[in-house]
Amino acid sequence: MNFKKPPVPVPLLMLIGIVAISFSAIFIKWSSAPASIQGMYRLLFTSLLMLPFVRPYSGAAFALKKKDWLLLGFSGFMLALHFLLWMGSLKFTSVASSTMIMALEPVFIMIGSYMLYKERSTKSAILGLGIAIFGTVFIGWGDIGLSADNIKGDLLSVGGTIAVSVHMMVGHRLVSRMPSYLYSLIVFISASVVFAVYNLVAGIPFFDYPPKEWGIFVLLAIVPTVFGHILFNWLLQYVSATTVSMNILGEPVGASILAFLLLGEKLNGLQWTGGLLVMSGLAVYLYAGRKKAAQTAEPLPSAS
């Protein structure tokens, strides 16, 4: 496949995207608002940013069938569940542990695709899966020596990763018959509604937050989304999906560095070992699936 030359060097754009996505966990750590409020306003503000550009896709929206709308609603529910669990995990465990576990998303998708669609993977991909899971065990083992809260955070991150993997598998089926932009917007709005209902039932206030929190909500919508996920989607016209997918490896590294510099978080030996194993396993997985990824026209961005 031949790609056009971008106006800005690709490595620079990739670096900007990875740094932007890595800030997601930092913003969440800086906020004292409930995870459900952070998630609701992040998705709501992102939807408002996307709405002015949705007009070209109005025809595709009217062509959707009842089954499509039900799947879109389910995908939105799973995205909301992902944010609730993953953002909640950062209240208990470190940025490094949470983001390294979140990086296992492709592994869960591979397992789910086999269970639901009987999609087979190569031996190399399965090897990468094993290495990554082994690394996660090391991360958890390292967190056991810290506190019970760290383990609770790790488990929440695992739950959030499973939820976003289901969301992604449903999404890959839907974008085969609708524009990915329209899919993302509808799902973001659906997830915002799910969060609104959750907050209403739980009695969590919608508006009683200081200016600092509102600033963080806006930053969550703009920095990781516009300068992260949307930038990576735009890069697909210039580089292969495999190249773009390397942000999966870059985010935990970038987030861990930022957490050290801005939050003073440090890793113990077991966490370092586990992180290296997770990254190595994912590298093997991505390398094994490079041909399949290169043939994917509209891969959906990760949801961190």
N, C-alpha and C positions, 0 to 999 in steps of 0.2 A: 504494500500500500504506500502510495506517495503522499507526503504531507506538505502543506504550504509552510513557508518560513514566517514565524511570528514577528511582530514589530519589536518585541523585547526578547532577549535571550531566554530560552526555556529553563535552564538551570536557575536563573534568577526568579522567574515566575514560580517554579516549583518550591524554591526556598521561601518565598513570600507566602505561598499557600500553606506550607507545612507549619510555619511560624504562626500564621493566623489560626489554623485549626488547633494548634497546641495551646493557644491562649484560652480555649473553651473551658478547660478544667480549672485554669487559674481564676477566671472570672467567677466560676461557680464557687470556688473556695473563698473568694473575697466577699461573696454575698452571704448575708445572714437570713435571707428570706427562705421560706420553705421550698423544697425542690419542686413541688407542684406549681408554685407561683412562678419560679424561674422558668420552668418548662413552658407554661402557658404563655407568658409574655414573650419569650424567645420566639415561639412559633407564630404568635399573633403578629408581632412586629415584622417578622420575616414575610408573612403573608401580605401584610400591607405594602411592603417594599415590592412584592411581586405583582400585585394586582394591576398597576398601571400598564403592564406589558402583556396582559392575558388576552386582549381583544382578538389577536389573530387565531386564537385557539377556541373561540366561542363555538364554531361549527362542530368541532370535535367533541365539545362538552355536551351539546344537544344530541349527538349521535350515540352517546353512551347508553347501554342497556341497564335494566334493573340489577342484573347480576354484577355488572361492573361497579355500580354505585355501592352495592353491599360489600364487595371486595375492597373498594376504596375506603369505606368506613372501617372495615376490619383492619386494614393496613394502618389507618390513622390511630386506631385504638392501640395497636402494637407499638407504634412509634411513641405514643404518649406513655405507655408502660415502660418502654426503654428509657425515656428521659427521667421518669419518676424514679426508677431503680438506679440508673447510672448516676444521675445527679445526687441522689440520696447516698450512694456509696461514698461519695467524696466528703460527706460529713463524718465518716468513720475511718476511712483508710487513706493512704497516701495517693497523691496524683500518679506516681510511677506505677504502683500496684494496680490501680483502677484502670489506667489507660493501657497497660500491658495486657491485662485480661480482656479489655475491650477489643484489642487488636486480634483476638481469636475469632472475630466475626466470620472471616472466610472459612474457618474450620467448621463452625456450626452450620454454615450454609452448605458446605460440602456434605456433611452428615445428613442434614435435612433434605437436600436434593436427592440423595440416594434413597432415603426412607419414603419420600413422597412420590418422586418421579423416576426412581430407579436409575438415576444418572450415575454412571460409573466414573471413578477417578483413576488416575495412573498410580502405579506403585510409588513413584517419587512423591506425588501429592499426599498419599497416605503416610509415607515416611515423615514428611513435613508436619502432618497432623500429629503424629506421635511425639515428635520432638517438642512441638509447641505445647501440647497438653502436659508433657513431662515438666516443661519449664514453669507452667502454671502451678504445678504441685510445689515446686521450689519456692515460688512467690508466696503461696499460702503458708508453707512451712516457715519461711522467714518471718511472716506476719504473726504466727502463733507466739513467737518470742516477744512480741511487742504488747499486744493486748487483745482481749476478746472483741473489742470494737473493730479492730483491724480485720479480723476474720469475718465479722458481720458485713463490713464494707466490701470485702472480696466477694462474698456470696451475693450481695446485691449487684455487684458489677457483673458477675456471671449471669444472673437473672436478666439484667439489662442487655447483655450481649445476646442471649438467646432470643429475647423479645425483638431486638433490631434485626436479627437474622431472619426471623419469620416475616417481619415487615419487608425486608429486602427480597425474599423469595416471592412473596405476593407481588411486589412491585415489578420484578423482572417479567412476570407473566403479564401484568397489565400494560407495561410500556411497549409490548409487542403490538398492541392495537390502539394506543393513544400516545400523544406527545408527552415526553418525560416532564416538560415544564408544567403542563396541565396536571399531570399526575401529582407532582410535588406540591403544587398549590392546593389542590383539593385535599390531599392527605394532611398537609400542614394545618389547614382550616379545621378538618375533622379532629385532629389531635388537640387543637386548641379548645374545641367544644368539649371533648372528653375531659380535659383538665378543668375547664370551667365547671362542669357538672361535679367532678371530684371535689373541687375546692368548696363548692356550694354545700354539698352533702357533709363534708368534713368540718364546715364552719370556719374555713380559713379566709381571712379578710382579703378582698381584692385590691384595695387601694391604700391601705394604711401603712405606707412604706416611705422612708426618707428619700430625699433626692439622690443620694448615693446609690440606693438600690435600683431606682429607675434608670440611672445611668448604666448600671451593669446589665439590666435587661436589654437596653438598646445595644450595648456593645456585644452581647451574646448573639443578637440578631444580625448585626452588621459584620463584625470581624471574622468569626469562624464561617459564616455563611457566604457573604459577598466575596471576601478576600480569600476564602478557603474553598468551600464546595462549588460555588458558582464559577470561580476562577478555574478549578480543575475541570469542570464540565466544558468550559470555553477552550481549554487547552487540548481537548480531544480532537479538534480540527487540525492540530499541528503535530501531535505526537500520538503514539499508540496507547490503548487503554492499559496495557501492561505497565508502561512508564508512569502513567497517572496513578495507577494502583499502588505504586511504591510509597505513596503518602501513608499507607497503612503502617509501614515500618517507620516512617519519619515522625509520625505524631507522638508515640510514646517517648521517643528519644527527646524530641523538642519539648514536650510537656514536662519531662523529668528535669531537664536543664533549667527551664523556666521556674519550676517548683523549687529547685535548689537556690536559684538566684533571688526569687521574689518571696518565697514562703519559708526558706530555710530548711526544707525537707531533705533528709539524707537517706541513703539506702544501706542496708547491711549486706554482708557477703552473700547470703542465700538469695536475697532479692536481686542483687546484681547477676548472680548465676542464673536465676530463673528468667530474668529479663533477657539475657543473652540467648538462652535456649528458645524462648518464645520468638524473638526476632529471627534467629537462625531457622527455626521451623517454618516460619512464615515466608522467609526468603526462598527456602526449598519449595514450598507450596506455590508461590508466585512464579518461580522459574518453571516448575512442572506444568503450570497452566497457562504459560505465556501465549501459546498458539490460540487456545480457546478464548482468552481474554482479548486478543488482538482482533478477533472476529466479531466481538460484541459491539454493536453500533452505539447503544446508549446505556452504558453502565450507570447505575445509580450511585451517588456518593454515599460514603459512610455517614452516620448520623451523630457523631460526637459533637 
